[in-house]
Amino acid sequence: MPSNPAPKLPIKGALSWQDVKEPLFVGIDLGMTRLAMAICSATEAPALWPLGEVAPQVPTALFFPSGDDVLWGEDAYRSLFERPERGAWLFKRRMGQETWFLEIDEHLYTAADLSRLLLRCAWRALGGFAERVEGAMIAVPAYFSDAARRATLEAARGAGWPVWGLLNEPTAAALAHHERYPTSLGRRSFVFDLGGGTLDVTLLERSAEGLRILASVGDTSLGGQDWDDALAWPVAAGFQRRYGWDPLDEPGAFEHLRRACQKAREQLSFQEETLLFFSYEDMAFSLPLERGFLEMHTASLLSRCEEVCVSACREAKIEPAEVDEVLLAGGGAKMPMVQGLLSSLFSAELDTRLDPAGVVALGAALHARSLAALPSSSRFGGNERFLPGRRVQDVNTHPLGILILRDGHPFNRLLIPRNQPLPAEVVERGLTTALDAQEHIDIFLLQGEEGRPTPGSLLQTFRIGPLPALSAGDLRIEMTFRYSVDGLVQVEAQLAASRTPLQVDILDGHEQLERILRPLPRDILLAIDCSASMQGRPLLEAKLAIREFLGRLDPAGLRLGLLSFGDPGAHLRVGLLSDTLLIKAYLAQLKAAGTTPLAQAIELAQEELCRPRRDNEEAERWLILLTDGIPDDTYAAEKAALSAKKQGIQIITLGLGKELDAGFLARAICSHPSMFRSVGEPIALSHHFTSLATELSGGAGALTRFVFSTTSSSPSASS
């Protein structure tokens, strides 16, 4: 097992590049704790650009001393010791999380905003050479989500970088090895990338064509910083025993302690013992540390590393003994305990010929240089983004699924499993509408394998439309779901029959998904037309259909009521209750007589539905109207419906028979024209009420449904 530092990577500053007149290409490793950049040209080999005074990398830190001023790198990191509330560090794990922000002087910064500021500083660090940069690649954790990848791209482009795409960090490390040691072909490589905040492992095959990724697995909440924090706990306990004060209670003291633990951990990577020194204000504390002490307090972190490694081999269907070489990336990979784990798992030797701390940036720069030889249309996520000997075929690290309703309940239907060669896509030709004249369809894409979706598994929400006005189920939509070579999700839609493209818009669907997964309590009032024209079979079929409707509803969080109108006037038979027995009893007693006082029925329903609940909890309000005639007063009915809808009441109307004004009911009474249902014969009432029970029980309203067909394609990769 290697115990000596790896050979230093080449570092070239401005003086070394003055005589190079060719366009330049940059690779950026935007790590959680460190930022590194490598630069190369068509003829010059890649080298790290010196960002820091001591090391080529600088801390991924920002500090806001006052106003619009901002410090970065070492200056920011030192300033954070004294005033941690004025800056940010370790924000990479928050990329893509729009609900997280840092507040400085009443200004809110997301992790993407902070990354943009940091990358702008890095752009300026190139000085006059920035104008000669033709293209750049940003290395990201292989296990980054789609949201985190998009946020990284937006941050880099917002900072002024001519970014051509993203490259997974383990793949970038493998590229650097592949370029430096091209004779190591026909081998299975295992890349172990333990950075400051994330762990990625990748199994790949190296050949004369390039790199083919077999599997990537990771942990976005495991990195070298977790070793530092684990060490800080026992050190803080010793400090508290001596001074009676816990440094973990003071943000400034904790930053000092964390820095001391990081330094001690790095020293223990190359020596058996060290002296940890920590001081704060007028208190000082020193503690002799042995490597075994660190290993004892971080054993659980090492176990998590082992789980990820074993999972990657399982995903690739390769035994650890079949691995030919283990490549190291990330500063955390220098720890002897980590290298010992890898030596015990794999029979292959660990390759330490390149320094793990900078190898990712070098590989990203090499990839940017390779892309320069391609047409511009192929650089930006194109399907043919490779050259002979430089092909990089990566895989998606997150499965892609879609939210559907199964028996009225939300379910994650898997579209593209993880570890599929990129680009990968699947075409679904069985998409249809749930309601008549439905104007759009909302698609919830999920990243996760669990059958039961969670709010955290939402990847993105897309709205498809406007759609042609057709009856429910008559429309067929073909949708293409794709992972690009950058690991980004793309969605396209078209009408299956005419091949007409449909508009696809991105929505913020988190609140809507929350309501689907954890729907609000529901109050549903049934208003039954009992006018004389309903006498006989129509009313009998209505009673049977409603009884079946009551039996199919999911009772969780549900209250139901019953009113009738037409015998004469409107009458509340049963107020909103959780028990349906009373509704069934009064339902059996309904008789048909009189005219159609629809306005009175809606006014009475509004009064009951808007009555405060005993628990004062917010609830959805639904009014389901069944009628077979024209209202006694259409103006009053329209006015009453408008008032109810302003109170948030959702009105669904079932129009029975042909002796009614369907257009008026759909336009003036229903909450939306698509919420009107035309029922031709009384016997069809059972079907429509059953459909309503399914939709209302699922908590999703008029959700999209899939009619699964044999024409749906399997996930495939373009060659």
LINBEL-V950642 format. One record per residue. N is the residue number from 1. RES is the residue in one letter. PHI is phi in degrees with one decimal (* if undefined). OMEGA is omega in whole degrees, 0 to 359 (NA if undefined). Layout:
((N RES PHI OMEGA) (N RES PHI OMEGA))
This chain:
((1 M * 182) (2 P -64.1 177) (3 S -124.5 180) (4 N -100.8 178) (5 P -59.4 178) (6 A -69.6 177) (7 P -54.3 181) (8 K -69.4 178) (9 L -80.7 181) (10 P -65.0 178) (11 I -126.4 179) (12 K -131.5 177) (13 G -95.6 186) (14 A -60.4 182) (15 L -61.1 183) (16 S -71.7 184) (17 W -105.0 184) (18 Q -63.1 183) (19 D -86.9 179) (20 V -87.5 185) (21 K -97.8 183) (22 E -81.3 173) (23 P -59.7 183) (24 L -109.5 179) (25 F -129.8 188) (26 V -124.8 171) (27 G -114.8 184) (28 I -119.6 173) (29 D -107.1 181) (30 L -90.3 183) (31 G -81.0 180) (32 M -71.3 181) (33 T -109.2 184) (34 R -136.1 174) (35 L -114.1 179) (36 A -130.4 177) (37 M -131.9 174) (38 A -122.3 184) (39 I -134.4 179) (40 C -152.5 176) (41 S -133.5 181) (42 A -63.1 183) (43 T -114.3 183) (44 E -94.5 179) (45 A -66.8 182) (46 P -68.1 177) (47 A -145.7 179) (48 L -73.7 176) (49 W -88.9 185) (50 P -71.4 178) (51 L -93.9 183) (52 G -110.3 180) (53 E -75.0 184) (54 V -97.2 183) (55 A -129.1 179) (56 P -66.1 178) (57 Q -92.6 175) (58 V -126.2 177) (59 P -60.2 176) (60 T -81.1 188) (61 A -134.1 176) (62 L -132.7 178) (63 F -141.2 181) (64 F -110.6 183) (65 P -65.5 179) (66 S -170.5 176) (67 G 53.5 182) (68 D -92.6 180) (69 D -67.7 178) (70 V -146.4 173) (71 L -103.5 179) (72 W -139.2 176) (73 G 66.2 184) (74 E -61.5 180) (75 D -60.4 179) (76 A -66.5 183) (77 Y -64.2 178) (78 R -67.0 181) (79 S -68.8 180) (80 L -64.8 179) (81 F -59.6 185) (82 E -86.1 184) (83 R -137.4 183) (84 P -63.8 181) (85 E -74.3 183) (86 R -99.2 182) (87 G -157.8 185) (88 A -145.2 174) (89 W -150.1 178) (90 L 60.7 182) (91 F -93.8 184) (92 K -62.8 179) (93 R -64.2 181) (94 R -96.6 181) (95 M -59.9 180) (96 G 85.8 180) (97 Q -96.9 185) (98 E -71.9 180) (99 T -87.4 178) (100 W -98.8 177) (101 F -156.1 174) (102 L -109.2 181) (103 E -102.3 177) (104 I -129.1 179) (105 D 51.8 178) (106 E 65.7 175) (107 H -108.0 183) (108 L -100.5 179) (109 Y -116.8 170) (110 T -80.7 177) (111 A -62.1 177) (112 A -66.8 177) (113 D -61.3 180) (114 L -65.1 178) (115 S -64.4 178) (116 R -62.0 179) (117 L -63.2 181) (118 L -65.9 180) (119 L -70.0 175) (120 R -66.7 176) (121 C -63.7 179) (122 A -65.6 178) (123 W -62.6 179) (124 R -68.6 181) (125 A -66.4 177) (126 L -77.8 180) (127 G 61.1 181) (128 G -68.0 180) (129 F -72.7 181) (130 A -59.3 181) (131 E -66.9 182) (132 R -96.1 179) (133 V -75.6 181) (134 E -85.6 182) (135 G -158.1 180) (136 A -140.0 174) (137 M -121.4 178) (138 I -104.9 177) (139 A -87.4 180) (140 V -129.1 175) (141 P -56.0 180) (142 A -59.8 184) (143 Y -93.0 176) (144 F -63.0 177) (145 S -77.1 178) (146 D -60.9 180) (147 A -62.7 180) (148 A -67.0 178) (149 R -65.3 180) (150 R -63.6 179) (151 A -63.5 179) (152 T -66.5 178) (153 L -60.7 181) (154 E -63.1 180) (155 A -63.9 182) (156 A -66.7 180) (157 R -69.3 176) (158 G -66.5 178) (159 A -84.4 177) (160 G 101.8 182) (161 W -76.4 173) (162 P -80.6 188) (163 V -82.0 178) (164 W -95.0 179) (165 G 161.4 181) (166 L -115.5 178) (167 L -139.4 179) (168 N -64.0 185) (169 E -58.0 178) (170 P -61.9 178) (171 T -65.7 177) (172 A -62.2 178) (173 A -62.0 179) (174 A -64.7 178) (175 L -62.0 179) (176 A -62.6 176) (177 H -64.9 182) (178 H -62.5 181) (179 E -74.2 184) (180 R -74.9 183) (181 Y -127.5 186) (182 P -69.4 181) (183 T -77.3 182) (184 S -84.6 182) (185 L -100.7 180) (186 G 65.4 184) (187 R -119.6 172) (188 R -95.1 183) (189 S -112.0 175) (190 F -114.8 181) (191 V -98.4 178) (192 F -112.2 185) (193 D -118.0 179) (194 L -111.1 180) (195 G -90.9 181) (196 G -70.8 184) (197 G -131.2 184) (198 T -137.1 174) (199 L -119.6 174) (200 D -130.0 172) (201 V -127.1 184) (202 T -139.7 173) (203 L -103.9 183) (204 L -146.7 175) (205 E -114.5 179) (206 R -104.9 180) (207 S -142.1 179) (208 A -65.4 179) (209 E -77.9 182) (210 G 143.6 184) (211 L -113.7 174) (212 R -122.5 182) (213 I -78.3 180) (214 L -96.9 181) (215 A -163.9 174) (216 S -132.5 179) (217 V -135.2 182) (218 G -156.9 177) (219 D -141.1 184) (220 T -79.7 178) (221 S -123.0 179) (222 L -138.9 180) (223 G -162.4 182) (224 G -56.6 179) (225 Q -62.1 178) (226 D -68.8 174) (227 W -65.9 180) (228 D -63.5 180) (229 D -66.6 178) (230 A -64.6 178) (231 L -73.1 182) (232 A -64.7 182) (233 W -61.3 180) (234 P -66.6 178) (235 V -65.9 178) (236 A -63.2 178) (237 A -63.5 177) (238 G -65.4 178) (239 F -63.4 181) (240 Q -67.6 178) (241 R -63.8 182) (242 R -80.3 187) (243 Y -111.0 181) (244 G 69.6 182) (245 W -144.6 184) (246 D -94.7 180) (247 P -65.6 178) (248 L -71.6 180) (249 D -82.2 183) (250 E -117.2 183) (251 P -53.3 180) (252 G -63.6 179) (253 A -64.5 181) (254 F -65.3 178) (255 E -64.0 176) (256 H -62.8 181) (257 L -65.4 180) (258 R -62.9 179) (259 R -64.3 179) (260 A -64.6 179) (261 C -69.1 178) (262 Q -62.4 180) (263 K -62.8 179) (264 A -65.1 179) (265 R -62.1 180) (266 E -63.8 178) (267 Q -67.3 180) (268 L -71.5 175) (269 S -73.4 184) (270 F -124.9 177) (271 Q -146.8 187) (272 E -75.3 180) (273 E -148.6 180) (274 T -153.4 178) (275 L -114.1 177) (276 L -87.1 181) (277 F -119.1 182) (278 F -135.6 177) (279 S -134.9 178) (280 Y -151.0 185) (281 E 53.9 182) (282 D -100.7 181) (283 M -112.2 179) (284 A -133.8 184) (285 F -148.2 176) (286 S -125.4 184) (287 L -143.9 174) (288 P -66.9 181) (289 L -122.6 172) (290 E -105.4 180) (291 R -58.5 180) (292 G -64.0 178) (293 F -63.9 177) (294 L -61.4 183) (295 E -65.7 180) (296 M -65.6 184) (297 H -85.9 181) (298 T -125.6 182) (299 A -60.5 181) (300 S -66.3 178) (301 L -67.4 178) (302 L -65.6 178) (303 S -63.8 177) (304 R -66.2 176) (305 C -61.4 181) (306 E -63.2 180) (307 E -60.3 180) (308 V -66.3 180) (309 C -62.8 181) (310 V -64.2 180) (311 S -62.8 180) (312 A -63.7 178) (313 C -63.3 179) (314 R -64.9 180) (315 E -62.0 182) (316 A -84.3 182) (317 K 57.2 180) (318 I -130.0 176) (319 E -77.4 178) (320 P -53.8 181) (321 A -67.9 180) (322 E -86.1 179) (323 V -79.1 183) (324 D -90.6 182) (325 E -154.1 177) (326 V -118.0 180) (327 L -101.4 184) (328 L -106.9 176) (329 A -145.4 180) (330 G 87.0 182) (331 G -61.0 180) (332 G -66.1 180) (333 A -71.0 179) (334 K -79.7 183) (335 M -65.3 180) (336 P -58.1 180) (337 M -64.9 178) (338 V -70.7 179) (339 Q -65.8 176) (340 G -64.8 177) (341 L -61.3 182) (342 L -65.8 178) (343 S -65.7 180) (344 S -76.8 181) (345 L -79.9 187) (346 F -118.0 178) (347 S -79.1 181) (348 A -73.6 176) (349 E -76.4 177) (350 L -82.8 181) (351 D -91.0 181) (352 T -114.8 182) (353 R -69.2 176) (354 L -115.4 181) (355 D -64.3 181) (356 P -59.3 187) (357 A -70.6 183) (358 G -124.6 188) (359 V -67.7 181) (360 V -66.8 179) (361 A -62.4 179) (362 L -61.6 180) (363 G -63.4 179) (364 A -65.1 178) (365 A -65.0 178) (366 L -60.9 181) (367 H -67.3 177) (368 A -61.4 178) (369 R -63.3 178) (370 S -62.8 182) (371 L -67.1 182) (372 A -61.5 181) (373 A -81.1 181) (374 L -95.4 171) (375 P -60.3 184) (376 S -58.5 181) (377 S -66.9 181) (378 S -95.3 182) (379 R -80.2 188) (380 F -95.6 176) (381 G 74.0 180) (382 G -65.6 182) (383 N -74.1 183) (384 E -117.2 186) (385 R -85.3 177) (386 F -161.5 174) (387 L -121.9 176) (388 P -53.8 181) (389 G 83.3 182) (390 R -124.6 183) (391 R -66.1 177) (392 V -125.1 179) (393 Q -106.6 183) (394 D -90.4 180) (395 V -131.7 174) (396 N -82.5 182) (397 T -92.5 179) (398 H -119.9 174) (399 P -67.9 180) (400 L -117.0 180) (401 G -132.4 180) (402 I -132.7 179) (403 L -79.7 174) (404 I -131.1 174) (405 L -102.2 176) (406 R -122.9 185) (407 D 54.6 177) (408 G 82.4 183) (409 H -116.1 181) (410 P -66.9 183) (411 F -145.9 179) (412 N -92.5 178) (413 R -93.3 184) (414 L -70.9 177) (415 L -102.5 181) (416 I -127.8 177) (417 P -64.0 178) (418 R -76.7 181) (419 N 62.5 171) (420 Q -93.4 178) (421 P -57.5 181) (422 L -98.1 359) (423 P -74.5 180) (424 A -127.3 179) (425 E -147.5 175) (426 V -137.4 180) (427 V -112.2 177) (428 E -110.4 181) (429 R -109.6 184) (430 G -109.0 182) (431 L -82.1 180) (432 T -145.0 182) (433 T -95.3 180) (434 A -103.3 183) (435 L -127.6 175) (436 D -65.8 176) (437 A 55.2 179) (438 Q -66.4 188) (439 E -84.8 180) (440 H -154.1 177) (441 I -129.0 176) (442 D -99.5 182) (443 I -110.8 178) (444 F -104.6 177) (445 L -93.3 185) (446 L -122.8 172) (447 Q -113.3 182) (448 G 164.7 183) (449 E -105.3 183) (450 E -67.9 179) (451 G -66.5 179) (452 R -93.4 182) (453 P -66.6 173) (454 T -126.8 178) (455 P -56.7 181) (456 G -72.9 181) (457 S -88.4 180) (458 L -68.5 176) (459 L -90.3 182) (460 Q -163.5 177) (461 T -115.4 181) (462 F -119.9 175) (463 R -109.2 180) (464 I -102.6 179) (465 G 153.8 7) (466 P -73.2 184) (467 L -106.8 173) (468 P -62.0 182) (469 A -78.9 179) (470 L -130.6 177) (471 S -70.2 181) (472 A -55.9 177) (473 G 89.1 182) (474 D -82.6 183) (475 L -92.4 176) (476 R -122.0 182) (477 I -119.5 177) (478 E -102.9 181) (479 M -123.0 177) (480 T -114.4 177) (481 F -111.6 189) (482 R -138.7 165) (483 Y -100.1 178) (484 S -77.8 179) (485 V -67.4 176) (486 D -86.6 183) (487 G 79.1 179) (488 L -94.7 182) (489 V -89.7 178) (490 Q -128.2 183) (491 V -131.9 175) (492 E -131.7 180) (493 A -142.4 176) (494 Q -155.1 174) (495 L -70.5 186) (496 A -64.1 185) (497 A -76.4 187) (498 S -100.0 184) (499 R 63.8 178) (500 T -76.3 180) (501 P -63.2 178) (502 L -112.7 180) (503 Q -71.2 179) (504 V -124.0 180) (505 D -113.5 177) (506 I -90.6 179) (507 L -118.0 168) (508 D -91.0 187) (509 G -100.4 185) (510 H -63.6 180) (511 E -66.4 179) (512 Q -64.1 179) (513 L -66.1 177) (514 E -56.9 182) (515 R -71.6 178) (516 I -71.2 183) (517 L -78.5 178) (518 R -130.0 187) (519 P -64.3 175) (520 L -66.8 171) (521 P -55.7 184) (522 R -124.7 172) (523 D -110.9 183) (524 I -123.1 178) (525 L -112.9 179) (526 L -95.3 179) (527 A -112.3 188) (528 I -107.4 176) (529 D -69.4 178) (530 C -117.1 176) (531 S -70.9 186) (532 A -60.8 182) (533 S -68.6 178) (534 M -87.5 185) (535 Q -64.2 178) (536 G 88.2 187) (537 R -63.5 180) (538 P -55.4 181) (539 L -69.5 178) (540 L -62.9 179) (541 E -64.5 178) (542 A -62.8 179) (543 K -61.7 180) (544 L -63.8 181) (545 A -65.5 181) (546 I -70.3 176) (547 R -60.7 177) (548 E -66.5 177) (549 F -58.5 180) (550 L -63.8 181) (551 G -74.1 184) (552 R -93.1 182) (553 L -69.2 172) (554 D -77.3 187) (555 P -73.7 185) (556 A -61.1 177) (557 G 66.0 188) (558 L -115.5 169) (559 R -125.9 183) (560 L -129.4 175) (561 G -140.2 184) (562 L -138.6 170) (563 L -135.2 178) (564 S -128.0 178) (565 F -144.5 177) (566 G 119.2 190) (567 D -130.8 332) (568 P -82.6 179) (569 G 74.0 179) (570 A -119.4 185) (571 H -137.4 174) (572 L -82.5 182) (573 R -78.4 180) (574 V -140.5 175) (575 G -69.5 184) (576 L -65.3 181) (577 L -137.9 176) (578 S -83.9 182) (579 D -96.4 183) (580 T -93.1 183) (581 L -61.4 181) (582 L -66.6 178) (583 I -63.2 180) (584 K -62.6 180) (585 A -66.3 180) (586 Y -71.5 178) (587 L -59.7 181) (588 A -65.4 185) (589 Q -88.6 184) (590 L -64.4 177) (591 K -131.5 184) (592 A -98.4 176) (593 A -169.7 173) (594 G 86.0 184) (595 T -103.8 186) (596 T -127.2 180) (597 P -80.6 185) (598 L -64.0 181) (599 A -60.9 179) (600 Q -61.1 181) (601 A -64.3 181) (602 I -68.0 178) (603 E -62.2 179) (604 L -66.7 178) (605 A -64.9 179) (606 Q -62.0 180) (607 E -59.8 182) (608 E -74.4 183) (609 L -69.5 181) (610 C -91.5 176) (611 R -68.8 182) (612 P -58.3 175) (613 R -75.0 180) (614 R -62.3 181) (615 D -86.1 181) (616 N 56.9 181) (617 E -82.6 176) (618 E -67.7 182) (619 A -142.9 171) (620 E -76.5 181) (621 R -118.7 182) (622 W -127.8 173) (623 L -119.8 178) (624 I -108.5 182) (625 L -100.2 171) (626 L -121.2 181) (627 T -144.6 179) (628 D -126.8 184) (629 G -138.8 178) (630 I -89.0 181) (631 P -58.0 177) (632 D -60.9 182) (633 D -136.3 184) (634 T -65.7 180) (635 Y -64.4 180) (636 A -65.8 180) (637 A -65.5 179) (638 E -64.9 179) (639 K -64.1 179) (640 A -65.6 180) (641 A -65.1 179) (642 L -62.4 178) (643 S -63.3 180) (644 A -64.6 181) (645 K -67.2 176) (646 K -65.9 177) (647 Q -86.3 177) (648 G 85.8 180) (649 I -83.1 177) (650 Q -89.1 184) (651 I -110.3 173) (652 I -110.6 181) (653 T -123.3 172) (654 L -106.3 180) (655 G -97.7 185) (656 L -98.1 176) (657 G 82.2 184) (658 K -111.2 182) (659 E -88.7 179) (660 L -153.2 179) (661 D -97.8 184) (662 A -62.0 180) (663 G -62.7 179) (664 F -65.1 181) (665 L -62.9 181) (666 A -68.5 186) (667 R -83.3 191) (668 A -99.4 186) (669 I -102.4 184) (670 C -69.3 176) (671 S -65.4 177) (672 H -152.6 181) (673 P -53.3 180) (674 S -69.5 181) (675 M -93.9 172) (676 F -97.1 180) (677 R -123.3 180) (678 S -88.2 181) (679 V -113.1 185) (680 G -68.6 183) (681 E -120.7 181) (682 P -55.5 182) (683 I -64.3 180) (684 A -77.5 179) (685 L -59.1 181) (686 S -59.4 180) (687 H -62.3 184) (688 H -68.7 178) (689 F -69.3 176) (690 T -63.3 178) (691 S -62.2 178) (692 L -62.1 180) (693 A -61.5 179) (694 T -63.6 182) (695 E -67.4 183) (696 L -71.7 178) (697 S -69.8 180) (698 G -73.7 179) (699 G 70.0 186) (700 A -120.3 181) (701 G 60.1 183) (702 A -88.6 180) (703 L -76.7 173) (704 T -63.2 173) (705 R -132.1 178) (706 F -102.2 167) (707 V -102.9 190) (708 F -66.4 183) (709 S -126.0 180) (710 T -79.7 181) (711 T -91.2 178) (712 S -67.2 183) (713 S -83.8 175) (714 S -87.5 176) (715 P -56.8 182) (716 S -140.3 178) (717 A -111.8 174) (718 S -72.9 181) (719 S -92.7 NA))
